[in-house]
Amino acid sequence: MRNYNFEGHKLAYHLDRVNQYLTTGDCFPIYMEISPVGSCNHRCIFCAYDFIGYPNRRLETGRTLTFIDELAEAGLKSLLFAGEGEPLLHPDCGAMIRRARSNGIDVGLFTNGQLLTPQLAEEILPHLTFVRFSFNGGTPETYARIHQVKPEVFATVVEALKHAAAIKKSNSLATTIGAQFVLLPENLASLKEAAAIIKDAGADYLAIKPFVQQSSRQGYQMQQQIEAALLEDSLTAAEALSTDNFRVIARRDSFSGYGQRRYRRCFGTSFISVVNSAGEIASCLPYWDRKEYVFGSIYERPFREIWQGKKRQRIKEHLEQRLDVATCPPNCRPNAINDFLYDIRYPSVEHVNFI
């Protein structure tokens, strides 16, 4: 059974970069998330970036392609097309995916799936390490209520998932096809139905995660927590659908450890970064609309100059020396990485040489 390690980190496979960071104090990132567009064709009730207002902007294709070349030259290992909007709304998203892969970068895609036509899937799936569908309802009615779309979109997305799985099989692709379900009181009752649909469509996995409050400006506020026994029963029922070829991955650590941190500062942004749809490189997802955490614009300078520039160094110093992570959103992307790096820099055990 395949292990995706959604709850942990994978820095153990990049010890050369970790050693560079510990020795010199910095390194180029291993992973980056890029947002091709600001707009979206869905309006998920829990959207982390609804307060940005779904701006009608998109990355300029030519500059983005050369930017991807610059990332590869700097040693980037993986690039995720996701961000504040629906990536496939960009007419040249496929070209960007192909460019990254041709540079030896592993490529991932988060999508709601509505625009993933069979033709587009044929074009991009061979170049993707994985594609993950956002699928947050097990019935057309629940799906429509959560995604704020017409109920018929449900069938469109399920068909897109089936087509993707069929293309993977017929072409013997290594691409992982998955889905993610953000668990809310509003969709809890349809979780098992969603898992069955995702399984029958031919996906490799369904991941179940808690809602994360990214910002106080976020429109959705969970009014009530899901009772622990009901949560466990629901997760267990969905997991029962797992087989050798399909996994339901209940992210229990994210549920039980919501908001918990052992570390006090943020070191992960040397390894992870983001680019928003305005072309701004920022420290992390929750802060990519805040100018005090923006390193620079890809339209003004090459990547290497931005990364090694004085502004990023000032922001990095603040993150590592003064930032109070208690003010950051819970369950952030660099959470496990920070936990690991903090323990190396500030060992919490005695007699570390007795391994």
FENRA-V405604 format. One line per field, one symbol per residue. psi: psi as a letter, one per 20 degrees, with the letter a starting at -180 (. if undefined). A space follows every 10 residues. Layout:
# FENRA-V405604
psi: ???
This chain:
# FENRA-V405604
psi: pqoilhhbrk ihjlhghghg ghgiirrqqh qqppohqirq irmphjpikh ihjmqmqqpp gghhghghgh gghijphqpp odbiaohiip ikhghgghgg hhjjpppqpp qiihjnrhgh ghghhiipgq pppookpiqh ggghhgilrq hihghggghg gggghggggh jlqipporqp ooprhijgij ghggghgggh ijrhrpppqq ppnhqiiphp oohqqppggg gggggghghi iqahippooo mhhhghkpip phriroiiii iqrqpriikp prgrghjijo hijphrpiih qqghhghjrh ghhggggghi hhpoiiiqqr lrgjghgggg hhhghmpjqq liin.
